[in-house]
Every structure is written in structure tokens, then in C-alpha cells.
Amino acid sequence: MDKLAVALGLLRNDTLLEKLAKGPGVLGGLANIVRSGDRAGQAASKFLQSKGHKNLAVAARFAPHAVGVAAVKKVHDSDTVQKMKRKYRIYKVRKAMRVAQRGY
């Protein structure tokens, strides 16, 4: 539950999102995506609450975040990412072996 609270705290921290969104970098794009998903969830939640659907409003509030987490998990489990992680581990092992063979 602490991780969820931290994630929601980051989403509510508009100054941090504004700082990340400055510039055309990858972090700026991610911050804008997160912010737009959060705003969409808020709008859907308010609409459903106004129509009297309190349980659906809670689900709609967190649905964009759940979809984002599922997408990140799918990307993390993809073959491309796993190959890159394997290559990085091999690189670290070879570097450590070079250092060890030099005698520190």
C-alpha cells in the first residue's frame, strides 16, 4: 500500500510533473502521458459520481493507471528488453573479470 500511496503522491505533485515535462525529452513525454491519463481518470470519475455510480467512479479513477502498469509489465517481459538485460549482465560480468584478472 505504501508504493501505491507514493505513486499517487507523485501524480498529484504538479510541480514535479511540470519539471519533468520541460524540454522535448523522453521524460517530458512520459510526464505528459501520465498527467493526461490521470486527468482522464479524474474526469471520468467525476462524471460517474454525478450520475450516482460511486463504485464505478472509483474504478474509473484508477483504470488509466492500471492500464499503464499492465503496458509497462508487458514491455518489460518482451523479448527485446530481456535480450538487452542479458547483454548488460554479460557486459558487467566481463568487465568484472577484466578487473579481477588485472589484480584489482
VENHUUR-V789627 format. One line per field, one symbol per residue. phi: phi as a letter, one per 40 degrees, with the letter a starting at -180 (. if undefined). psi: psi as a letter, one per 30 degrees, with the letter a starting at -180 (. if undefined). burial: 1 if it has 9 or more other C-alpha atoms within 8 Angstrom, else 0. A space follows every 10 residues. Layout:
phi=???
psi=???
burial=???
This chain:
phi=.ccccccccc cccccccccc ccgccccccc cccccccccc cccccccccc cgbccccccc cbcccccccc cccccccccc cccccccccc dccccccccc ccgg
psi=feeeeeeeee efieeeeeee fklgleeeee eeeeeeeeee eeeeeeeeef fgieeeeeef efeeeeeeee eeeeeeflee eeeeeeeeee eeeeeeeeee ffh.
burial=0000000001 1000001101 1000000111 1101101101 1101111110 0010011111 1111100000 0000000000 1100000000 0000000010 0000
